[in-house]
Amino acid sequence: MPVAVVCSRNSYQGKDVEKSLPALPDGIEVRRVWCSKRGHLGLIGKALDYLTFYITGTIELFRITESGDILVAKTDPPLIGIPTKLVARLKNARQVNWLQDVFPEIAAELKMFPRRVGLLTITKALRNRSLRNADVNVVLGERMHDKVAGFGVPESKILVIPNWADENTIFPLRSDTNPLKKEWNLQGKFVIGYSGNLGRAHEYQTVLDAAESFRQSSEIVFLWIGGGVKFADMKDEVKQRGLSNFLFRGYQDSGRLIESLNVPDVHLVILSPELEGLIVPSKFYGIAAAGRPVIFIGSKSGEIARLVKQYNCGLSVETGDPKELVRTIRWVMEHDEERKAMGENGREMIVRHFSRRNAHDAWWALIERLEPVGVLHRDTKVG
């Protein structure tokens, strides 16, 4: 089945994507459209980037869409399902909203939305209409399913397909064979890691307060890998507190992801409780694929906390309870066998339930369901 992907020329970190792209499988093409690069200027700059992509992306999507095509509108950017639905209607195409997050509720919870009740109401109404009019809305978990159902979307139009990890490219490595462990001088250390974006959805004060209790513990290192709008702020506060047990590293090349995920003995996954049902941290799946246990910091009734408990692949701590986090860290340090077993449980969870193959099969079943009999050759456009 031919697939066309419409996306911007900007990368995750706001830089231009190189013109030379790696070879893609036959039948897949990527169409990169122009949009502004002002995300580094803050929320206004990011809003401009979104707006320009809505315009250029929608024009390109309209140009290439044919009757009977399936349009998959994947957030981010937020509310992309609204212009995508317009194209689907005009071109007699099918539409799937793939919700990685739920906007504008996220912006409202994080106090990022303009303080105009009318604008928020209008935005929600437009979003809800696009969800109700879509053929299917794919969500990442049960909590997100409940949120979307609460918007008046019929159950028949909501499908849970969780995010996944490729267990063939991310898998456990022995510490003594991991070159990053040596490069970062972490041999013999107990490493508590965080990998990925540190954004507005991630509360880190609980971690810093807990780290105070390990100030004199030279064998413990808090390793922070990634970036995000809060990354520099956290580095500054670590410096102000005089915490010498933190090590910061930027995003690693994709080819070294398996190494970086295998450096920590235990990973932290963080989500502010008010965002449960609006976001599901995808980093959880890569960590589990690497055979590393997690300490989830957030709501113990949340999506990740539920998975951690169900598959016994880590432990959960409530946001704002550094004492509980200290006790949890000490427990995983002192119980080697249990910690390793949790990592093995996480790996098995990925292979059995959240592998790339699982996701592929779920998506293929959806596409077959949407395609009229005998026309499975049609393009799938991803906006």
C-alpha positions, 0 to 999 in steps of 0.5 A: 500500500503506497503511503505519503507522509506530509510533515514539516522540514523542522526537526524535533529540536527546531533545526532544519532537517537535512535535504538528503534523507535515508533510503525509504522502503518502496511505496513510502514518500515523505513530503516536507513542507515549509513552515517558520522556525520560531519555536525557540522564541517561546509559545508565540514562536511555536504558535507561529510554527504551527500556524504556518504548518497548518497552511502549507501542510493543508495545501499539500494534503489537499493537492495529493489526496484522492477519493477513498484515501485514508488520512491519518492526522497525528498530533503534534501539532495540536488540532491538526485533525480540524484542517485534515477533516476539511480535506477529507470531506472535500476529497471524499476521503476517510479520516483517522485522528491519532491522538498523542496528546489532548489539546487544548486541555493540556494547554489549559492545565499548564496555564498556557492558554490565553485567559479568554474563556470564550476562545477556550470554549470555541477551540474545544467545540471545534476539536470535539466536532472533528473527533465526532466526525472522524471515522476513528480516533486512535488513543494511547491508553484507557485513561485517554479513551475515557477523556475522549469519550467524555467529549461526546465521541461514540465508543465505536469511533475510539480505538486504543492502540498504545505506543510501542518499542522496537524490541529488535533495535532496543534490547538489554546490554550488559553494563560491562559491554556498554561503551557509554558507561565507560565514556561517562565514567559511570563504572561502579555507580548506581545510576538513576536515569531520565531520558528524553524531553523535560517539558512543562508536563514534567515536575522535577522538584520531587526528584531534586528534593529526594536527591538532597538525601543522597548528597553524600552518597558518592556511589549514586548518580542522577543521569539526565539525558535529553533536552526540553524547555525545563532542561536548562532550568533544572541544570541551574537549580542543581547548580544552585543547590550544590548537588554534585551527584547529577550528570547532564547529557544532551540528546544522543544519536538514534544509533546510540539510543540502545546504549544510553537507555542501558546506562541507568540501573533504574529509569525515572518516568515523570508526568504531572498528575493533572495531565493523566489521560491527556498524555502517555509518556512514550519513553516508558516503552523504550525503557522497558524494551531495554530491560530496565525497571522504572520508577514512575513519579505521578498519579498512582492511578494513572496509565503508566502506574497501572502498567507498572503494577500490572506487569511488575516492571517497576514502582510508582511514587506520588508527585510531591512526595520526595520521602517516598521517592528516597525510600523507593530508590534505596529499596531498588538499590538494596534489592538487586535480584528484584530490580533485575526481575522487574527489568526482565518483566518489562522486557517481556511486557514489550515483546508480548504486548507492546512490540512494533509487530503488535502495533503494526497488526493493530494499525493494519486491522484498522486500515483493512476495516476502513478500506472498501473491499477490493481497493486496498491499493489506495494511498494512506496519507499522514498529515 
